[in-house]
Amino acid sequence: MDHSKHVRLTAAELTAEILEDATIYGPGDQTIGSVAHLHGSGPAVQIVIDVGGFLGIGAKPVGVPVGDLDFMRDEDGNVHAVTGWTKDQLKAMPEHR
């Protein structure tokens, strides 16, 4: 996927309504999870990502700072994010509770 043509979301667009269920892509455009929900508010907000599992079953929720993800909208209007984290790195993080 060529992310260079996608429009980056503004800080005002980083809301639960817009980000929930957004696909998260890691290095090499590997799908590594999806946004489960947001935790906190303002610049300290954490994005809780469901990692692994299938259709949400067996997924592990992990929290990462919003700044670790680059959210954007593709040509069809779909919101997604890219990050330098790999699926294995996220799976190794403590579970978000």
C-alpha positions in Angstrom: 0.0 0.0 0.0 1.4 3.4 -1.0 0.8 5.6 2.1 2.5 8.6 0.5 -0.8 9.6 -1.1 -2.9 9.2 2.0 -4.0 12.2 4.0 -2.7 12.4 7.6 -5.3 13.0 10.3 -5.2 16.2 12.3 -5.0 16.1 16.1 -8.7 17.1 16.2 -9.6 13.9 14.2 -7.9 11.6 16.7 -11.2 10.7 18.4 -12.7 7.3 19.3 -15.5 7.7 16.8 -13.0 8.1 13.9 -10.2 5.7 15.1 -12.1 2.7 16.5 -11.6 -0.5 14.4 -8.9 1.2 12.3 -6.4 -1.3 10.9 -2.8 -0.9 12.1 0.0 -1.7 9.7 3.6 -2.5 10.8 6.8 -2.7 8.8 6.3 -4.1 5.3 2.6 -3.2 5.5 2.0 -6.3 7.6 -1.4 -6.0 9.4 -0.6 -6.2 13.1 -3.9 -5.3 14.7 -6.8 -2.9 15.0 -7.8 -0.1 17.3 -9.9 -1.4 20.1 -10.4 1.9 21.9 -8.7 5.0 23.2 -7.6 5.4 26.9 -7.1 8.8 28.4 -7.3 12.2 26.8 -5.3 14.9 25.3 -1.6 14.4 24.4 -1.4 11.5 26.9 -4.0 9.4 25.2 -3.1 5.8 24.6 -4.3 3.8 21.7 -5.4 0.3 22.7 -4.6 -2.2 19.9 -6.1 -5.7 19.7 -3.1 -7.8 18.5 -3.4 -11.3 17.2 -6.5 -13.4 17.4 -9.1 -13.8 14.7 -12.1 -11.5 14.4 -11.4 -10.2 17.8 -11.4 -13.6 19.5 -8.1 -14.4 21.3 -6.7 -10.9 20.6 -4.4 -9.3 23.2 -5.1 -5.6 24.0 -2.0 -3.5 24.4 -1.7 0.2 24.9 0.7 2.5 22.9 1.1 6.2 22.9 -0.8 8.0 20.2 2.5 9.4 18.9 3.7 5.9 18.1 1.1 5.7 15.3 0.7 7.7 12.1 -3.0 7.8 11.4 -4.2 8.6 7.9 -7.2 8.3 5.5 -6.8 6.4 2.2 -8.4 7.3 -1.1 -11.6 5.6 -0.1 -11.9 7.5 3.2 -10.8 4.5 5.3 -8.8 5.3 8.4 -5.7 3.3 9.2 -2.4 3.8 10.9 1.2 2.8 10.3 3.9 2.2 13.0 7.4 0.8 13.3 6.2 -1.7 15.9 6.0 -5.4 14.7 3.3 -7.8 15.7 5.8 -9.7 17.9 6.9 -6.5 19.6 3.3 -5.6 20.5 2.5 -9.2 21.6 5.5 -9.0 24.0 4.0 -5.8 25.7 2.0 -6.1 28.9 -1.7 -6.6 28.4 -3.8 -3.4 28.7 -6.4 -3.7 31.5 
